Amino acid sequence: MKPLAVSDYTVVSALGAGRDATVSALREGRSGLARKPFETVALDTWIGEVDGVDGQRLPPALAEFDCRNNRLALLGLQADGFAASVAVARERLGPQRIGVFVGTSTSGILQTELAYRRRDPATGALPADFRYAQTHNTGSVAAFVRQALDLRGPAVVVSTACSSSAKVFGNAARMIALGLIDAAVVGGVDSLCLTTLYGFNSLELLSPDICRPWDAARRGLSLGEAAAFALLERDATRPRAWLRGVGESSDGHHMSSPHPEGAGAAEAMRGALADAGVGPEAIDYLNLHGTATPNNDAAEDLAVQAVFGERLPCSSTKGATGHTLGAAGGVEAAIAMLALEHGFMPGGLNRQQPDDALRSRYLDAGREAPLAMVASNSFGFGGSNACLVFGVAP
């Protein structure tokens, strides 16, 4: 692909709001995960909750979109002056020439959970003030972002589980290449809810301990929430980074388990390298999907070895942010670009005992290094895989 300029980007997670808060936490090796309650959930687990979501208020013009997910989206749009950067592009290109491509998994399902508590006791009807289309529906987050930024281009939501907000980079790149738009707001938003927490617990994937990617005794994931956005442009004078390649695959091995040898994951990584027109030796750091579940880490390790061998420094940052599901691809894309900008490879947190069966060159501590090109993996249920390659100016 022709490199696409990333003129601005931002991220809000349990580590804090914005790029500076995120990179500071990563440099300090500080996790945003905590053992704390959420809503009425009675589970022994750790979560990555974003501060300030409950207190966030939507502007009156956007009040019909009010739910936890869209409040979190607004926090993301406000961080790092991202909305102002989009406004500059909108004035230059026109609102109809900027698309919106957002990934989410559960969207505003918490709003429906809360509405069910207020059902009419006689009829079971949901309360009259419940707005499914503007809150719970997966499409609501793209409609909300589009309206909040006063854009008129195409608005698309991708919901492919944990690869959602990595795949939107590919959707946007193809739309720009076709000449349908000149720029795109891409990213992901996913917020905590009871369905997610109890659902992953029922799958026996939720760890009672803080998640420990690549650990011999890893027991599962810790869930988090986040919002991350990037502005991709066909032409930009001072980009912060460049999107160099996107690789996608769908191996369809199982509804929830990855291919045991990481076949689809390896195909996505090879596709991203081919799209970028580079070999595996060009990548300086890889942000792993690294969920800390036994099967996922083992399969990804095999895939990384198949593509890169054992030489490439890599780590999972989910020990810091938690697994933010549909937002994970966007969050880790932002972290990959932060690594490029700051010349810093973040270490994976919480590993106590390395797993000798995993042979990738995993970083337990952050490391300073000049980086020219980095990659980020995102893999979802059903074998939906994506890999992104970012670089400095080509």
C-alpha positions, -999 to 999 in steps of 0.1 A, spaced: 0 0 0 10 36 -4 19 48 31 -8 68 48 -1 97 71 -12 95 107 -16 132 114 -28 127 150 -38 100 174 -48 96 210 -57 69 236 -77 68 269 -74 37 291 -70 27 327 -35 41 323 -49 76 319 -61 101 293 -39 109 264 -5 101 250 16 116 278 -2 97 305 1 65 286 37 67 278 46 78 313 28 47 328 45 24 303 80 39 311 73 35 348 61 -1 344 28 9 361 -4 -11 355 -38 5 354 -55 -28 365 -70 -30 400 -91 -54 420 -122 -34 424 -160 -37 420 -178 -27 389 -216 -21 390 -232 -52 406 -206 -76 394 -196 -102 421 -165 -117 406 -130 -121 420 -110 -105 392 -90 -74 382 -103 -47 358 -90 -17 339 -116 10 345 -112 44 330 -115 73 355 -141 100 348 -165 81 326 -194 82 350 -190 120 354 -187 127 317 -217 146 303 -226 147 266 -235 181 250 -273 187 247 -272 181 209 -258 146 215 -280 137 246 -299 109 229 -265 90 226 -259 90 263 -244 57 275 -212 46 291 -197 37 257 -203 70 240 -192 89 271 -159 70 269 -157 78 232 -161 115 240 -133 114 265 -112 99 237 -121 126 212 -112 153 238 -78 139 247 -47 154 232 -67 179 213 -78 152 188 -111 167 180 -94 200 171 -70 182 147 -101 167 130 -116 201 128 -86 215 110 -88 186 85 -125 191 81 -120 228 72 -93 219 46 -109 188 30 -146 193 36 -168 172 61 -180 149 34 -145 138 25 -136 124 60 -149 90 69 -154 74 104 -144 38 110 -148 25 145 -144 -9 161 -164 -21 191 -174 -54 206 -203 -48 230 -209 -11 223 -234 3 248 -249 -30 260 -246 -17 296 -274 7 288 -297 -22 280 -286 -40 312 -296 -9 332 -328 -6 312 -338 -42 321 -337 -33 358 -364 -7 351 -388 -29 331 -425 -24 337 -434 -50 364 -467 -58 347 -458 -59 310 -421 -64 310 -417 -34 287 -385 -15 287 -386 21 299 -398 47 274 -365 67 277 -344 37 266 -329 44 231 -315 12 217 -304 26 183 -284 55 198 -269 35 227 -268 -3 226 -266 -8 188 -231 -13 176 -236 14 149 -243 40 176 -207 47 183 -198 56 147 -230 77 144 -220 94 177 -184 101 166 -195 113 132 -220 138 147 -197 149 175 -170 158 149 -194 173 124 -184 149 96 -204 138 66 -184 110 51 -192 73 54 -195 59 89 -188 23 95 -186 0 126 -165 -31 125 -174 -57 152 -150 -87 148 -143 -91 186 -108 -83 196 -95 -75 161 -122 -48 155 -103 -16 159 -72 -29 141 -93 -39 110 -108 -4 107 -74 8 96 -77 -15 66 -113 -4 58 -102 33 59 -71 26 38 -91 9 11 -117 37 10 -89 63 7 -71 43 -20 -104 41 -40 -107 79 -39 -140 78 -20 -126 99 8 -94 118 16 -91 111 53 -106 90 80 -111 89 117 -103 54 128 -102 37 162 -121 17 188 -143 21 219 -154 -6 243 -167 -1 278 -171 -25 307 -204 -42 312 -219 -71 330 -223 -92 299 -186 -90 291 -174 -98 326 -198 -126 333 -195 -139 297 -157 -143 298 -160 -158 333 -184 -184 319 -158 -192 292 -133 -198 320 -110 -171 304 -112 -145 332 -83 -147 356 -87 -143 394 -52 -129 394 -39 -99 376 -32 -111 340 3 -123 333 10 -126 295 37 -151 285 39 -165 321 41 -202 327 13 -200 352 -10 -176 333 -46 -181 341 -65 -159 317 -72 -123 310 -81 -91 329 -108 -70 312 -105 -33 306 -121 -5 287 -107 22 265 -111 46 236 -84 52 209 -86 72 177 -63 81 149 -66 105 119 -54 90 87 -49 113 57 -39 109 21 -17 140 24 -4 156 56 24 181 61 36 169 96 25 134 103 32 118 137 37 84 121 28 64 89 6 35 84 27 13 62 8 -20 60 -23 -39 70 -27 -77 70 -59 -95 77 -70 -131 77 -98 -153 89 -89 -189 97 -123 -198 112 -108 -225 133 -132 -223 162 -157 -199 177 -135 -189 206 -102 -208 204 -73 -198 180 -57 -222 155 -33 -242 177 -4 -234 154 -13 -198 149 -19 -203 111 -43 -174 107 -22 -151 129 9 -159 108 -10 -152 76 -20 -118 89 15 -109 99 29 -119 65 1 -100 48 10 -68 67 47 -72 58 38 -77 21 14 -47 22 43 -26 36 67 -40 10 92 -51 36 107 -83 50 104 -94 86 139 -81 94 126 -45 89 104 -47 120 121 -34 152 94 -42 177 61 -62 179 32 -54 202 17 -88 208 -20 -96 211 -9 -114 243 -41 -120 262 -25 -142 290 -48 -172 282 -29 -204 279 -40 -212 243 -38 -177 228 -3 -170 240 10 -204 229 -6 -201 194 7 -165 189 42 -175 200 43 -202 173 30 -177 147 56 -151 157 84 -177 154 71 -188 120 72 -152 106 100 -135 126 120 -163 142 132 -157 178 151 -124 172 123 -98 173 117 -79 206 81 -81 216 57 -77 245 21 -76 255 8 -44 271 -24 -60 283 -8 -64 317 -10 -26 319 -43 -18 302 -62 -50 305 -78 -66 275 -100 -38 260 -117 -62 235 -131 -42 206 -108 -12 215 -77 -33 219 -65 -29 183 -68 8 184 -52 10 219 -22 -11 208 -19 8 175 -15 40 196 11 23 219 30 11 188 31 47 175 42 59 209 70 34 208 81 49 174 79 85 186 97 79 219 122 53 208 109 30 236 98 -6 236 74 -12 266 80 -42 287 53 -67 295 41 -65 331 33 -91 358 53 -120 344 67 -140 373 79 -172 357 88 -173 320 72 -202 300 100 -222 285 77 -234 258 73 -199 245 104 -189 224 97 -154 213 120 -127 225 97 -113 252 106 -81 270 99 -80 307 112 -44 311 110 -14 289 140 -7 266 152 25 249 160 19 212 157 38 180 128 24 161 120 28 124 92 3 120 69 -15 144 40 -39 142 9 -46 163 -11 -79 164 -49 -82 171 -67 -115 170 -104 -121 176 -129 -149 183 -137 -169 152 -102 -166 138 -105 -129 128 -69 -117 127 -52 -84 119 -17 -70 120 -7 -34 115 27 -20 105 36 16 114 68 35 105 86 68 106 85 89 74 95 66 44 
